[in-house]
Structures are given as structure tokens and as C-alpha cells.
Amino acid sequence: MINVDVCRAQFPALNQTIDGINPVFFDGPGGSHPSQAVLDAIVGYLSTSSANLGGAYFSSRQTEQTMREAREAAKDLYHAKDANEIVFGANATSLSFMMSRVLSKTWEKGDEIIVTALDHYSNVSPWVIEAEKAGVIVHQVRVNEADCTLDFEHLSSLVNKKTRLFACSYASNVTGSIVDIKAAVKVLKSKSNALSYIDAVHIAPHQLIDVQALDCDFLVSSAYKYFGPHLGVLFAKIQHWEALQPDKVAPAKDINPNRWETGTQNYEAMAGLMVAIDYISSLADVEGKSRREKLEIAYQCVAQYEHELSRVFLDKIKAYPQITLYGIADDARLNERTPTFSFSVEGVRPRAVSEFFGEQHVCLWDGHFYAQGLIEQLGLSESGGVVRVGFMHYNTIDEIKKFFVLLDAFLEKKRLV
């Protein structure tokens, strides 16, 4: 079980005061906070080891070691077969744009790709842009509006022998809906030779990732969503790194995986990534096990605690008839969602809600969160999207109770105006 007090003590952002108030961070889906250990690792690298690769001196060798260890840590997080299946980049969006340019070179006019209405558009626009250039047909999988889950029947109807790529989020950054990626990949492989490109940015802090079990071809995340620095982490099966050709400067060595990492990399972020992953594994609070084994236990603990937070939120939100919640609202289906909740208040624009809470130093978001297809399908574009509240394992039940006290105050204020 998560000891939330012990966790919170490790995060400076959670222990600050603004205008004498301890802020509440319900903006986890937009980015988590790093622990002090992560900050120390970043500063430690920059203080002692800042150098490029390939030098004949100590700090260059230390940088090479940092990169190797970061790849090993990412391999364990993803359960990749080999650390060389991991490539680093600026962020998930930049890596996806890179791969869209690379993979589109293998497409021909009349080919087809599939994206989804559930996705953040960092996993839609890169593919659509390249498809338009190549004369490739783009299909978008619908969402089941009742619970904001992916429409698997529609997905299955779209896959055929011309399908070259399926790009899909592992979980919605708006509604928290988790996609059964393993089942989706099976559908894809049963009807095509298409590649699967999975956006795991939102799910990474909430659920264990296993690329071998998923059998996906590519999977990407951003470390700042799981208590680390800004760093993109991309997995691909080793045969894809070997077969595909990156855009690279001519003198750079043609060696995987480094040939995919253009320019000087963010080595200090890699130092922070290792510590962030080790922080997650430490939540298992066990000895004598591998990092991957600890991660398996840790994520079970995270899920157990986050389900508790979700139950409290879902139970309380039901008392507000003027609020519409989007996504899975059934306690029995918490395994199908993350603790991210989006809603609208009747007659109130989402921005008004987030501004009120912001004045009280409760941090939450409003808008479309770059999930344009979902917001359009739900008919919420003109009204300003939704209000989003997202919990991490370092949030507390008391914070949720404070949210509802403030929500009551907001609704009373609106009633009196």
C-alpha cells in the first residue's frame, strides 16, 4: 500500500506554500512533479559530468555510462527485450514526428493508416501530415460516447490489407479511458501487416507497461508525466531500428540506437530518468528483487491507492445533477480507466471553473488538451471543452474533499450571480 505522507515528503512542489496556502495539484495529466532525488541527479550530472560522447576523458566516459544506465532503466520500465530498443528524444511529440517522416517513406499512394478520435493529436497530426503528402488514406476510429472508450467494432471494420499503420493512445488524457492495446494489436495483425504505434504518455504513471505482452511495434512516453524530467522515450522492436533509415548528419556513426538520436542529447535528463524510474520501483518497498520485479509490485500498489481516490471522487460527483462526467463512472470498471476525470457544468464555460479553482491555488485544467477528435465527437468544441481533474499517487483524499468544498462554493457563487 502507498504511504502517501512518505511519498509527498520527497516532492518539493507538494510542500510549498503560495500566499500561505499549500497548493493542490490536480494537473497530473498535464505533467507530474519530480522528486528531490530527480532534481539532485540532474544537478549532479551537470555539475560533474557534462560532456559529449566519445571523448578520451573521464566526464565523456561518465556521460556514456549515464546513457547506458538510462537505457537499461527505460528497458525495465517498458519490459523491452534489449536496452538498444530504446531511443531518446526531446519529448514524445518530437519523436512521433520523427517516426512519421521515417515510416511514411515506406508508404505508397492508396495505402491506408488508422488513427483514433481518443488520441492526443501528437499521435494524430504527425501521421495525417505525412499521409497527405504521400497520398495515403486516413481513417479515424470513433469513440463510444456513453463511456468514451474506443469503438473496437469500428476499428475492426477499418483494418484491411492496405493498412500500413495503426496509431493509438494506451489511455485517454481527457477521460482516462484505457484501451485494450493487446486486443487491438491482435485485430491489426489478424487482418493486415500494419505496424502499431502506441502513445503511452498518459498511462505511464498509472499502469505497468509491457511491450512484449502487448506485441506492439512502437511505444512512446514522456518522462515528465511519471515524475521525471522532460525527455521522450521511444521503444521499437529491434528489427525496425535495423531496417529503417533515419535522417542523420553524414559524419555521425551509423550505429543503433544512437543514429536515431540526432544532435547532442539531454544527458542530464537521462540521469533524472533513471532516478524517476527507481523512485517508482521504490514504492514496492521490497528487497532482493530486480527493478522490473519491483516495478510490477509498485504499480499494483499505485493502482490500489488510485482506485481509492477514484472511488471517493466518483461517489461525490454523483451528487451534482448540473455536472456531466465524461467516461467510465462505474466503480466496478476502475481497471479500465486512470484517475483522470473530465466534466462540464451546465451553463458554465470550463475556463470559469479552472479560474475559480486557480484563485484558490487548486491546479486543474480546462479545454481540449489536444484531443481534438474526442472533443469534436462529444460536441464540446464551441463550449470550450471540459474541466479536467487528474490524480497521482501523491494526491490525497483530503485534497479531493477540498475540491468538493470549493466546487460547492463555486456553484453557490454562480447561483447568486
Secondary structure, 3 states (H helix, E strand, C coil): CCCHHHHHCCCHHHHCCECCECCEECEHHHCCCCCHHHHHHHHHHHHHCCCCCCCCCHHHHHHHHHHHHHHHHHHHHHCCCCHHHEEEECCHHHHHHHHHHHHHHHCCCCCEEEEECCCCHHHCHHHHHHHHHHCCEEEEECEECCCCEECHHHHHHHCCCCEEEEEEECECCCCCEECCHHHHHHHHHHHCCCEEEEECCCCCCCCCCCHHHHCCCEEEEEHHHHCCCCCEEEEECHHHHHHCCCCCCCCCCCCCCHHHCCCCCCHHHHHHHHHHHHHHHHCCCCCCCCHHHHHHHHHHHHHHHHHHHHHHHHHHHCCCCCEEEECCCCHHHHHHECCEEEEEECCECHHHHHHHHHHCCEECEEECCCCHHHHHHCCCCCCCCEEEEECCCCCCHHHHHHHHHHHHHHHHHHHHC
